Amino acid sequence: MWTDWPCEVHQDHERLIIHFFSRGLLLIDGPAGTVHGYLVNPESIHPDLCVRFVHLALIELLKWKQFYTLHATALEKDGRGVLIGSSKL
């Protein structure tokens, strides 16, 4: 699991609990397709980190549905292209 914040991850049956200590918490229930969580003082956190918080929740939910994220880029020159991708499972 990817995050720039220190955290503890706990598994409670089919729920994933990600505790970001003084920054917040995520409770991800994959089978129910729900996420509950909070950020402490989100206005003081860089917007990119807030987006990563939501992105992490979405990635974990998608795994329960057998969907995985893919990071890719495409390059084109003179009508020929190449797709470069990587995946984190």
C-alpha positions in Angstrom: 0.0 0.0 0.0 1.4 3.4 -0.9 1.2 6.5 1.3 3.7 9.3 2.2 2.2 9.5 5.7 3.3 7.2 8.6 0.4 4.9 9.4 -0.6 1.6 10.9 -2.7 -0.8 8.9 -4.9 -3.3 10.6 -7.2 -6.0 9.2 -10.4 -6.7 11.0 -12.0 -9.6 9.2 -12.9 -8.0 5.8 -12.4 -4.5 6.9 -9.2 -2.5 6.5 -8.3 0.1 9.2 -5.6 2.6 8.2 -4.7 4.8 11.2 -2.7 7.9 10.2 -2.0 8.8 13.9 -2.6 12.5 14.4 -3.6 13.1 10.7 -6.7 10.9 10.4 -8.2 7.5 9.9 -9.8 5.3 7.1 -12.1 2.4 7.7 -12.6 0.5 4.4 -15.2 -2.2 4.2 -14.6 -3.8 0.8 -17.6 -6.2 0.7 -20.0 -3.4 1.7 -18.3 -1.0 -0.8 -18.0 1.7 1.9 -15.3 4.0 3.3 -15.6 6.0 6.4 -12.8 8.3 7.6 -11.7 11.7 8.6 -8.7 14.1 8.3 -7.6 16.3 11.2 -7.4 19.9 10.2 -7.6 19.2 6.4 -7.3 23.0 5.7 -3.7 22.8 7.0 -2.8 19.8 4.7 -1.5 20.4 1.2 -4.3 19.7 -1.3 -2.2 17.0 -3.0 -2.1 15.0 0.2 -5.8 15.3 0.7 -6.3 13.9 -2.8 -3.9 11.0 -2.0 -6.0 10.2 1.1 -9.1 9.8 -1.1 -7.2 8.0 -3.8 -5.9 5.4 -1.3 -9.5 4.7 -0.2 -10.6 4.3 -3.8 -7.7 2.0 -4.7 -8.5 -0.3 -1.8 -12.2 -0.4 -2.6 -11.5 -1.3 -6.2 -9.3 -4.2 -5.2 -12.3 -5.9 -3.6 -14.0 -5.8 -7.0 -10.9 -7.2 -8.7 -10.0 -3.9 -10.3 -6.5 -2.6 -10.1 -5.0 0.8 -10.8 -2.6 1.3 -13.7 -0.4 4.3 -14.2 0.5 4.9 -17.8 1.6 7.4 -20.3 1.6 7.5 -24.1 4.2 9.0 -26.5 3.6 9.7 -30.2 6.0 10.7 -33.0 5.3 10.8 -36.7 2.1 8.8 -36.3 3.7 6.0 -34.3 3.0 5.5 -30.6 4.1 3.7 -27.6 2.2 3.1 -24.3 4.3 2.8 -21.1 2.6 1.5 -18.0 3.1 0.2 -14.6 0.9 -1.4 -12.0 0.8 -1.8 -8.2 -1.1 -4.8 -7.0 
